[in-house]
Amino acid sequence: MEGMRIGWIVAQGDILKKCREIRYYTTVCAPVLEQEISTLVHRHRDSVIRRNQEIVDVNFAILETWMSKRHSMFNWVKPQGGTVTFPKFKNAVNTDDFCKVLAEGYGILIPPGKYAFDTEGFIRIGYGRIRNFAEGLDVFESGLNEYFS
């Protein structure tokens, strides 16, 4: 339920403490509608998890094939879980500029890594989307070709 900002964090105690402190200043509670939807999803969690896992499995296979063909461009550690990957460009790339080209020219929103973990040169790619993931990678490829040509 990460898109709704409903979920759990598993981490060491000091990290959890910092997350909790940030939460105190940013969120009182999730909106009522999101709480209701989350309750409904929780009641049907087995079917929701099964469906979501099928989507992630298909998309991960597509992503894995796509990344294997781009090993000269990215350093990539395969995710061991979740629905987001965090590849690093092998060459120096201004990811702000690159991601702006993708957004403005191709309609693809890929966040630069520096806004997630203060890591320039990385980008975040989510692969949990139900539709058009392979087509999105094709469009992403067009943006790569334009930016690096």
C-alpha contacts under 8 A as a table, 3 or more apart, distances in Angstrom:
res1	aa1	res2	aa2	distance
1	M	4	M	5.55
1	M	5	R	6.50
1	M	6	I	5.40
1	M	7	G	5.99
1	M	38	S	7.48
2	E	5	R	4.81
2	E	6	I	5.75
2	E	7	G	6.15
3	G	6	I	7.62
4	M	34	E	6.60
5	R	30	A	7.54
6	I	30	A	7.29
6	I	34	E	7.69
6	I	35	Q	7.94
6	I	38	S	7.33
9	I	16	L	7.52
10	V	16	L	7.64
11	A	15	I	6.12
11	A	16	L	5.98
12	Q	15	I	5.50
12	Q	16	L	6.25
13	G	16	L	5.03
13	G	17	K	6.07
14	D	17	K	5.06
14	D	18	K	6.41
15	I	18	K	5.17
15	I	19	C	6.22
16	L	19	C	5.00
16	L	20	R	6.02
17	K	20	R	5.10
17	K	21	E	6.23
18	K	21	E	5.07
18	K	22	I	6.28
19	C	22	I	5.16
19	C	23	R	6.14
20	R	23	R	4.99
20	R	24	Y	6.29
21	E	24	Y	5.21
21	E	25	Y	6.86
22	I	25	Y	5.40
22	I	26	T	6.30
23	R	26	T	5.06
23	R	27	T	5.45
23	R	28	V	7.70
24	Y	27	T	6.05
24	Y	28	V	6.75
25	Y	28	V	7.91
27	T	30	A	7.23
30	A	34	E	6.41
30	A	35	Q	6.39
31	P	34	E	5.36
31	P	35	Q	6.37
32	V	35	Q	5.01
32	V	36	E	6.23
33	L	36	E	5.08
33	L	37	I	6.19
34	E	37	I	5.09
34	E	38	S	5.98
35	Q	38	S	5.05
35	Q	39	T	6.15
36	E	39	T	5.09
36	E	40	L	6.34
37	I	40	L	5.10
37	I	41	V	6.14
38	S	41	V	5.00
38	S	42	H	5.99
39	T	42	H	5.05
39	T	43	R	6.32
40	L	43	R	5.17
40	L	44	H	6.57
41	V	44	H	5.15
41	V	45	R	5.57
41	V	48	V	6.92
42	H	45	R	4.73
44	H	47	S	5.88
44	H	48	V	6.27
45	R	48	V	4.94
45	R	49	I	5.74
46	D	49	I	5.25
46	D	50	R	6.07
47	S	50	R	5.05
47	S	51	R	6.09
48	V	51	R	5.22
48	V	52	N	6.06
49	I	52	N	5.10
49	I	53	Q	5.89
50	R	53	Q	5.16
50	R	54	E	6.28
51	R	54	E	5.23
51	R	55	I	6.48
52	N	55	I	5.13
52	N	56	V	6.20
52	N	128	G	7.58
53	Q	56	V	5.04
53	Q	57	D	5.96
54	E	57	D	5.14
54	E	58	V	6.29
55	I	58	V	5.38
55	I	59	N	6.17
55	I	128	G	6.51
55	I	129	R	7.31
55	I	130	I	6.00
56	V	59	N	5.12
56	V	60	F	5.76
56	V	83	T	6.79
56	V	127	Y	6.50
56	V	128	G	5.25
56	V	129	R	7.81
57	D	60	F	5.16
57	D	61	A	6.29
58	V	61	A	5.36
58	V	62	I	6.50
59	N	62	I	5.02
59	N	63	L	6.07
59	N	127	Y	5.79
59	N	128	G	7.02
59	N	129	R	7.98
59	N	133	F	6.61
59	N	134	A	7.58
60	F	63	L	4.89
60	F	64	E	5.90
60	F	127	Y	6.61
61	A	64	E	5.10
61	A	65	T	6.29
62	I	65	T	5.33
62	I	66	W	6.16
62	I	134	A	6.64
63	L	66	W	4.96
63	L	67	M	5.98
63	L	127	Y	7.60
64	E	67	M	5.22
64	E	68	S	6.08
64	E	78	K	7.88
65	T	68	S	5.17
65	T	69	K	6.67
66	W	69	K	5.53
66	W	70	R	6.85
66	W	137	L	7.92
67	M	70	R	5.03
67	M	71	H	6.41
67	M	74	F	7.78
67	M	76	W	7.61
68	S	71	H	5.64
70	R	73	M	5.35
70	R	74	F	6.33
71	H	74	F	5.36
71	H	75	N	6.66
71	H	76	W	7.69
72	S	75	N	7.98
72	S	90	K	7.41
73	M	89	F	5.87
73	M	90	K	5.60
73	M	91	N	7.36
74	F	87	P	6.07
74	F	88	K	5.36
74	F	89	F	4.53
74	F	90	K	5.22
75	N	87	P	5.90
75	N	88	K	5.16
75	N	89	F	6.28
75	N	90	K	6.03
76	W	86	F	7.26
76	W	87	P	4.78
76	W	88	K	6.50
77	V	86	F	7.77
77	V	87	P	7.08
78	K	85	T	7.31
79	P	82	G	7.13
79	P	84	V	7.54
79	P	85	T	6.07
83	T	126	G	5.61
83	T	127	Y	5.32
83	T	128	G	5.14
84	V	124	R	6.59
84	V	125	I	5.54
84	V	126	G	4.20
84	V	127	Y	6.03
84	V	128	G	7.58
85	T	124	R	5.80
85	T	125	I	5.27
85	T	126	G	6.33
85	T	127	Y	7.80
86	F	113	G	7.62
86	F	122	F	6.26
86	F	123	I	5.63
86	F	124	R	4.74
86	F	125	I	6.41
87	P	122	F	5.63
87	P	123	I	5.91
87	P	124	R	6.95
87	P	125	I	7.95
88	K	121	G	5.56
88	K	122	F	4.18
88	K	123	I	6.56
89	F	92	A	6.85
89	F	93	V	6.82
89	F	121	G	5.60
89	F	122	F	6.25
92	A	121	G	6.50
93	V	98	F	7.49
93	V	121	G	5.74
94	N	97	D	5.52
94	N	98	F	6.32
94	N	120	E	7.40
94	N	121	G	6.73
95	T	98	F	4.83
95	T	99	C	5.80
95	T	112	P	5.36
95	T	113	G	7.66
95	T	120	E	6.75
95	T	121	G	5.90
95	T	122	F	7.16
95	T	123	I	7.15
96	D	99	C	5.34
96	D	100	K	6.10
96	D	112	P	6.02
97	D	100	K	5.10
97	D	101	V	6.35
98	F	101	V	5.23
98	F	102	L	6.46
98	F	147	Y	6.81
99	C	102	L	4.99
99	C	103	A	6.13
99	C	109	L	7.10
99	C	110	I	5.97
99	C	111	P	6.65
99	C	112	P	6.56
100	K	103	A	5.06
100	K	104	E	5.93
101	V	104	E	5.37
101	V	105	G	5.47
101	V	106	Y	7.32
101	V	143	G	7.11
101	V	147	Y	7.46
102	L	105	G	5.48
102	L	106	Y	5.04
102	L	107	G	6.29
102	L	108	I	5.32
102	L	109	L	6.79
102	L	110	I	7.55
102	L	140	F	7.13
102	L	143	G	5.73
103	A	106	Y	5.66
103	A	107	G	4.63
103	A	108	I	4.80
103	A	109	L	5.31
103	A	110	I	7.65
104	E	107	G	5.96
104	E	108	I	7.93
105	G	143	G	7.69
106	Y	139	V	6.76
106	Y	140	F	7.58
106	Y	143	G	6.78
108	I	136	G	7.62
108	I	139	V	7.86
108	I	140	F	7.08
110	I	123	I	6.65
110	I	124	R	6.01
110	I	125	I	6.26
111	P	115	Y	7.37
111	P	123	I	5.92
111	P	124	R	5.62
111	P	125	I	7.84
112	P	115	Y	6.14
112	P	116	A	7.50
112	P	120	E	7.23
112	P	121	G	7.60
112	P	122	F	6.21
112	P	123	I	4.65
112	P	124	R	6.53
113	G	116	A	5.20
113	G	117	F	6.18
113	G	118	D	6.44
113	G	119	T	5.18
113	G	120	E	5.80
113	G	121	G	6.79
113	G	122	F	4.61
113	G	123	I	4.76
113	G	124	R	6.24
114	K	117	F	5.61
114	K	118	D	3.78
114	K	119	T	4.23
114	K	120	E	4.74
114	K	121	G	7.64
114	K	122	F	7.21
115	Y	118	D	5.63
115	Y	119	T	7.54
116	A	119	T	7.42
119	T	122	F	6.17
126	G	129	R	7.42
127	Y	133	F	6.97
129	R	132	N	7.64
129	R	133	F	6.52
130	I	133	F	7.42
132	N	135	E	5.08
132	N	136	G	5.95
133	F	136	G	4.97
133	F	137	L	6.35
134	A	137	L	5.13
134	A	138	D	6.43
135	E	138	D	4.99
135	E	139	V	6.40
136	G	139	V	5.11
136	G	140	F	6.06
137	L	140	F	4.77
137	L	141	E	6.01
138	D	141	E	4.99
138	D	142	S	6.49
139	V	142	S	5.05
139	V	143	G	6.48
140	F	143	G	5.05
140	F	144	L	6.26
141	E	144	L	4.96
141	E	145	N	6.16
142	S	145	N	5.09
142	S	146	E	6.24
143	G	146	E	5.12
143	G	147	Y	6.06
144	L	147	Y	5.20
144	L	148	F	6.01
145	N	148	F	5.39
145	N	149	S	5.79
146	E	149	S	5.35
